[in-house]
Amino acid sequence: MALVVLEGMRFHAFHGVHPEEQVLGTAYVVNVEVQTGIAEAAKTDSIEQATVNYETVFQICMAEMAQPRKLLETVVTNIIKRMKRQFPQMKGIKVQVRKLNPPISTRMRAMKNTADYQPIGGSAEAAWVQDEGNFESKCPRCKTSFLCYADETCWCKELNNLHPATQETLKRQFGTTCLCPKCLKLYAG
């Protein structure tokens, strides 16, 4: 397994819960680390064989950063979803979004002997959210390794001919409806 990493992507974006963040925006740094195989790309030395094109990774991050959100958690989750759709062969991913110099709201503290108030607050270099996923699974039926995204982006959702009763049987028998492609195709008919 190899890593394809794009770090230090810089964007000016408008994420945040404070109205001024949504108007003025601030600087962000995004880091993406993808676990994947690189043997075929290395053998052919061809961009067409590359499992993860880092220019595409940048475009995905740029598109998501352009959509104002209140929470960095939403931004990170949406980048991962887009990556799953674009690169169905990813074995794992880690995404970090850093907001540089985030505004820290201040509270006011009453002074001991007067009615005057003094601001309490501080500053932070960055606030960040990171999430990661490992998509390698073992088929509960045959124990073969396969990739499973365990959400609506998973390859198994493309199987339209899996009857609802069969899905229920798989859930009861294996605890999931996502088996390796070979096993799942046996049930799909």
SETIDO-627942 format. One record per residue (C-alpha): x, y, z. Coordinates in nm, 3 decimals, decimal comma. Layout:
[[X; Y; Z]],
...
//
This chain:
[[0,000; 0,000; 0,000]],
[[0,119; 0,351; -0,080]],
[[0,020; 0,703; 0,015]],
[[-0,071; 0,982; -0,223]],
[[-0,060; 1,304; -0,021]],
[[-0,147; 1,660; -0,104]],
[[-0,068; 1,892; 0,184]],
[[-0,074; 2,262; 0,242]],
[[-0,354; 2,345; -0,002]],
[[-0,446; 2,705; 0,079]],
[[-0,788; 2,859; 0,033]],
[[-0,973; 3,173; 0,139]],
[[-1,320; 3,055; 0,242]],
[[-1,628; 3,165; 0,433]],
[[-1,693; 2,886; 0,684]],
[[-1,797; 2,964; 1,039]],
[[-2,082; 3,033; 1,276]],
[[-2,007; 3,403; 1,324]],
[[-2,164; 3,639; 1,066]],
[[-1,833; 3,818; 1,009]],
[[-1,668; 3,487; 0,913]],
[[-1,936; 3,435; 0,650]],
[[-1,877; 3,784; 0,508]],
[[-1,501; 3,841; 0,546]],
[[-1,380; 3,481; 0,534]],
[[-1,043; 3,362; 0,651]],
[[-0,748; 3,151; 0,540]],
[[-0,762; 2,771; 0,546]],
[[-0,510; 2,493; 0,491]],
[[-0,630; 2,151; 0,373]],
[[-0,430; 1,827; 0,387]],
[[-0,543; 1,503; 0,219]],
[[-0,375; 1,163; 0,252]],
[[-0,501; 0,871; 0,042]],
[[-0,400; 0,507; 0,092]],
[[-0,398; 0,325; -0,240]],
[[-0,204; 0,095; -0,467]],
[[0,046; 0,248; -0,711]],
[[0,203; -0,056; -0,883]],
[[0,025; -0,019; -1,218]],
[[0,091; 0,356; -1,240]],
[[0,457; 0,304; -1,149]],
[[0,495; 0,025; -1,407]],
[[0,345; 0,225; -1,695]],
[[0,459; 0,573; -1,583]],
[[0,123; 0,696; -1,711]],
[[-0,114; 0,948; -1,553]],
[[-0,402; 0,747; -1,699]],
[[-0,302; 0,455; -1,474]],
[[-0,262; 0,670; -1,163]],
[[-0,500; 0,558; -0,891]],
[[-0,531; 0,907; -0,743]],
[[-0,459; 1,219; -0,946]],
[[-0,359; 1,494; -0,702]],
[[-0,483; 1,767; -0,937]],
[[-0,829; 1,610; -0,907]],
[[-0,786; 1,599; -0,529]],
[[-0,714; 1,974; -0,536]],
[[-1,022; 2,041; -0,751]],
[[-1,242; 1,843; -0,511]],
[[-1,111; 2,038; -0,212]],
[[-1,146; 2,371; -0,394]],
[[-1,508; 2,292; -0,485]],
[[-1,597; 2,200; -0,127]],
[[-1,414; 2,499; 0,023]],
[[-1,618; 2,726; -0,208]],
[[-1,942; 2,613; -0,037]],
[[-1,983; 2,814; 0,287]],
[[-2,055; 2,591; 0,586]],
[[-2,097; 2,663; 0,955]],
[[-1,886; 2,368; 1,073]],
[[-1,548; 2,236; 0,965]],
[[-1,686; 1,890; 1,041]],
[[-1,925; 1,932; 0,747]],
[[-1,644; 2,044; 0,517]],
[[-1,423; 1,745; 0,606]],
[[-1,710; 1,496; 0,570]],
[[-1,809; 1,636; 0,230]],
[[-1,451; 1,622; 0,099]],
[[-1,433; 1,255; 0,199]],
[[-1,767; 1,181; 0,028]],
[[-1,652; 1,347; -0,295]],
[[-1,323; 1,156; -0,280]],
[[-1,509; 0,825; -0,242]],
[[-1,717; 0,899; -0,551]],
[[-1,415; 1,002; -0,756]],
[[-1,169; 0,733; -0,643]],
[[-1,354; 0,407; -0,573]],
[[-1,023; 0,223; -0,535]],
[[-0,911; 0,415; -0,222]],
[[-0,813; 0,187; 0,065]],
[[-0,818; 0,469; 0,318]],
[[-0,824; 0,846; 0,353]],
[[-0,738; 1,117; 0,603]],
[[-0,857; 1,476; 0,557]],
[[-0,766; 1,772; 0,775]],
[[-0,908; 2,125; 0,738]],
[[-0,732; 2,398; 0,938]],
[[-0,883; 2,743; 0,993]],
[[-0,598; 2,989; 1,048]],
[[-0,635; 3,255; 1,315]],
[[-0,994; 3,168; 1,401]],
[[-1,196; 3,435; 1,578]],
[[-1,233; 3,353; 1,945]],
[[-1,538; 3,512; 2,100]],
[[-1,466; 3,697; 2,418]],
[[-1,663; 3,708; 2,737]],
[[-1,678; 3,998; 2,975]],
[[-1,577; 3,960; 3,339]],
[[-1,694; 4,197; 3,610]],
[[-1,410; 4,363; 3,799]],
[[-1,405; 4,296; 4,174]],
[[-1,465; 4,645; 4,311]],
[[-1,640; 4,821; 4,028]],
[[-1,921; 4,784; 3,782]],
[[-1,671; 4,796; 3,496]],
[[-1,624; 4,491; 3,276]],
[[-1,297; 4,355; 3,140]],
[[-1,276; 4,137; 2,828]],
[[-1,158; 3,779; 2,866]],
[[-1,031; 3,609; 2,557]],
[[-0,732; 3,500; 2,367]],
[[-0,612; 3,393; 2,032]],
[[-0,537; 3,068; 1,854]],
[[-0,304; 2,997; 1,565]],
[[-0,546; 2,749; 1,412]],
[[-0,854; 2,540; 1,472]],
[[-0,880; 2,215; 1,280]],
[[-1,091; 1,909; 1,223]],
[[-0,958; 1,581; 1,091]],
[[-1,138; 1,263; 0,995]],
[[-1,020; 0,942; 0,842]],
[[-1,155; 0,616; 0,713]],
[[-1,018; 0,273; 0,638]],
[[-1,218; 0,102; 0,364]],
[[-1,054; -0,240; 0,354]],
[[-1,291; -0,508; 0,477]],
[[-1,301; -0,885; 0,496]],
[[-1,600; -1,050; 0,338]],
[[-1,802; -1,208; 0,620]],
[[-1,891; -1,497; 0,388]],
[[-1,558; -1,597; 0,223]],
[[-1,303; -1,389; 0,423]],
[[-1,161; -1,230; 0,106]],
[[-1,038; -0,869; 0,137]],
[[-1,235; -0,607; -0,054]],
[[-1,309; -0,234; -0,046]],
[[-1,630; -0,116; 0,121]],
[[-1,725; 0,248; 0,175]],
[[-2,022; 0,149; 0,396]],
[[-2,242; 0,435; 0,272]],
[[-2,430; 0,551; -0,039]],
[[-2,100; 0,584; -0,233]],
[[-2,014; 0,212; -0,203]],
[[-1,993; 0,005; -0,522]],
[[-2,253; -0,238; -0,389]],
[[-2,526; 0,028; -0,409]],
[[-2,503; -0,001; -0,788]],
[[-2,646; -0,353; -0,770]],
[[-3,010; -0,280; -0,844]],
[[-3,121; -0,640; -0,862]],
[[-3,068; -0,731; -0,495]],
[[-3,417; -0,808; -0,368]],
[[-3,518; -0,648; -0,032]],
[[-3,584; -0,994; 0,116]],
[[-3,234; -1,100; 0,015]],
[[-3,094; -0,786; 0,177]],
[[-3,272; -0,875; 0,502]],
[[-3,135; -1,230; 0,487]],
[[-2,781; -1,098; 0,438]],
[[-2,820; -0,859; 0,733]],
[[-2,942; -1,143; 0,957]],
[[-2,680; -1,391; 0,843]],
[[-2,373; -1,165; 0,811]],
[[-2,465; -0,840; 0,989]],
[[-2,432; -0,643; 0,665]],
[[-2,553; -0,636; 0,305]],
[[-2,206; -0,556; 0,170]],
[[-2,006; -0,866; 0,082]],
[[-1,714; -0,896; -0,158]],
[[-1,815; -0,851; -0,524]],
[[-1,796; -1,224; -0,599]],
[[-2,021; -1,326; -0,307]],
[[-2,266; -1,041; -0,347]],
[[-2,315; -1,121; -0,716]],
[[-2,412; -1,476; -0,617]],
[[-2,699; -1,334; -0,412]],
[[-2,791; -1,069; -0,671]],
[[-2,840; -1,334; -0,939]],
//
